[in-house]
Amino acid sequence: MEGSLPSRGKLLQQHKAELRVLRTEAKRVCAKAKSKEERAAAEAKYSLLEQQLLQQQHQQLQQLAEAAAADSDVDSNKAEALQAAADAAAAAAAAAAAPNPSSPPNTPTAEKAVLETLEGLSLYKTTEGRKPSKAQRRREKKQQENRERERVFEEAR
């Protein structure tokens, strides 16, 4: 058992713990940074370290999937699960390599697209084409009578 690989579950637990440690260390270093430049440098350094760690973890999962596929005693469901875990790790590595989604987009076209989609939304339902309720008709009648009284009063002055 000296050359055996750990199980997928244990490996994923280990990966999760490694990422948690790296992220807490990154938060600690960023909090200790005195200037914006130091903080930006620390964030860049730790994002690069996180990408490298995710790539390393992806390689480990890929090796585990290949070893499971090579073993004849491993059933196909387990091999598929290992491959799915490796694919998920690859997706996580790709997501870490992608630009930060919380940063504002630099392209004005993206901003325009968002504004155009928001223009079509309405906060309240429209009542176009619907008959007003009895209470609405009473309110409208009362408002009309009040406007008529005010108009007559203004003319009398």
C-alpha positions as a printed Julia matrix, in Angstrom:
157×3 Matrix{Float64}:
   0.0    0.0     0.0
   3.01   2.23   -0.15
   2.38   3.43   -3.69
  -1.41   3.61   -3.37
  -3.24   6.86   -3.89
  -5.62   8.27   -1.26
  -9.34   7.97   -1.8
 -11.19  10.7    -3.65
 -13.04  11.83   -0.53
  -9.87  12.15    1.53
  -8.14  13.95   -1.31
 -11.02  16.43   -1.66
 -11.02  17.03    2.1
  -7.3   17.7     1.98
  -7.73  20.09   -0.96
 -10.5   21.96    0.82
  -8.36  22.33    3.94
  -5.37  23.54    1.92
  -7.5   26.18    0.19
  -8.99  27.3     3.49
  -5.53  27.72    5.03
  -4.26  29.64    2.01
  -7.28  31.96    1.97
  -7.09  32.71    5.69
  -3.39  33.44    5.35
  -4.16  35.76    2.42
  -6.81  37.59    4.46
  -4.39  37.97    7.36
  -1.63  39.38    5.15
  -4.04  41.74    3.36
  -5.36  42.99    6.69
  -1.82  43.73    7.9
  -0.95  45.67    4.74
  -0.47  49.33    5.5
  -1.02  50.82    2.05
  -3.16  50.08   -0.96
  -0.09  49.09   -2.96
   0.97  46.52   -0.36
  -2.56  45.14   -0.22
  -2.77  44.9    -4.02
   0.6   43.16   -4.16
  -0.46  40.69   -1.46
  -3.76  40.0    -3.22
  -1.97  39.4    -6.51
   0.57  37.11   -4.84
  -2.05  35.02   -3.07
  -4.34  34.82   -6.1
  -1.38  33.43   -8.05
  -0.64  30.96   -5.24
  -4.3   29.92   -5.19
  -4.27  29.33   -8.95
  -1.14  27.22   -8.64
  -2.65  25.22   -5.78
  -5.85  24.62   -7.75
  -3.84  23.45  -10.76
  -1.81  21.11   -8.54
  -5.01  19.73   -7.02
  -6.47  19.25  -10.48
  -3.41  17.25  -11.48
  -3.72  15.08   -8.37
  -7.37  14.36   -9.12
  -6.52  13.64  -12.74
  -3.85  11.15  -11.64
  -6.35   9.52   -9.32
  -8.9    9.26  -12.13
  -6.32   7.75  -14.48
  -5.24   5.25  -11.83
  -8.86   4.29  -11.2
  -9.46   3.81  -14.91
  -6.33   1.67  -15.19
  -7.35  -0.6   -12.3
  -9.51  -3.43  -13.47
 -11.07  -3.98  -10.07
 -12.48  -0.45   -9.87
 -16.03  -0.21  -11.2
 -16.96   2.31  -13.87
 -19.16   4.38  -11.53
 -16.23   5.14   -9.25
 -14.04   5.99  -12.23
 -16.72   8.33  -13.55
 -17.02   9.96  -10.14
 -13.26  10.48  -10.03
 -13.32  11.98  -13.51
 -16.19  14.27  -12.48
 -14.18  15.42   -9.46
 -11.2   16.1   -11.71
 -13.41  18.08  -14.07
 -14.83  20.06  -11.16
 -11.3   20.87  -10.0
 -10.46  22.01  -13.52
 -13.51  24.26  -13.51
 -12.47  25.71  -10.14
  -8.98  26.38  -11.48
 -10.45  28.09  -14.52
 -12.73  30.17  -12.32
  -9.78  31.23  -10.17
  -7.85  32.21  -13.28
 -10.77  34.31  -14.55
 -10.88  38.02  -13.71
 -12.56  39.01  -10.48
 -16.34  39.31  -11.06
 -16.72  41.83   -8.22
 -14.58  44.36  -10.07
 -16.59  46.73  -12.26
 -16.55  46.01  -15.97
 -14.39  48.35  -18.01
 -16.38  48.09  -21.2
 -19.16  50.61  -21.75
 -21.03  48.07  -23.87
 -21.51  45.82  -20.86
 -22.85  48.76  -18.9
 -25.22  49.68  -21.72
 -26.46  46.11  -21.97
 -27.25  46.04  -18.25
 -29.04  49.38  -18.42
 -31.09  48.26  -21.42
 -32.22  45.12  -19.65
 -33.15  47.13  -16.56
 -35.24  49.58  -18.59
 -37.68  46.85  -19.5
 -38.35  45.95  -15.87
 -41.12  47.58  -13.88
 -41.5   47.74  -10.15
 -45.28  47.51  -10.07
 -47.73  45.57  -12.16
 -49.53  47.67  -14.71
 -53.3   47.73  -14.65
 -53.73  48.56  -18.31
 -56.75  46.93  -19.88
 -58.29  46.03  -16.53
 -61.52  47.43  -15.14
 -60.97  49.47  -11.95
 -62.29  47.98   -8.74
 -65.31  49.36   -6.94
 -63.12  51.15   -4.37
 -60.99  52.66   -7.15
 -64.12  53.91   -8.94
 -65.36  55.51   -5.7
 -61.99  57.23   -5.13
 -61.89  58.49   -8.7
 -65.46  59.81   -8.42
 -64.64  61.58   -5.15
 -61.45  63.09   -6.63
 -63.42  64.27   -9.67
 -66.04  65.89   -7.41
 -63.29  67.6    -5.36
 -61.62  68.94   -8.52
 -64.97  70.23   -9.74
 -65.61  71.99   -6.39
 -62.14  73.57   -6.47
 -62.67  74.74  -10.06
 -66.02  76.31   -9.16
 -64.48  77.91   -6.05
 -61.59  79.35   -8.12
 -64.03  80.78  -10.68
 -66.07  82.39   -7.91
 -63.12  84.4    -6.66
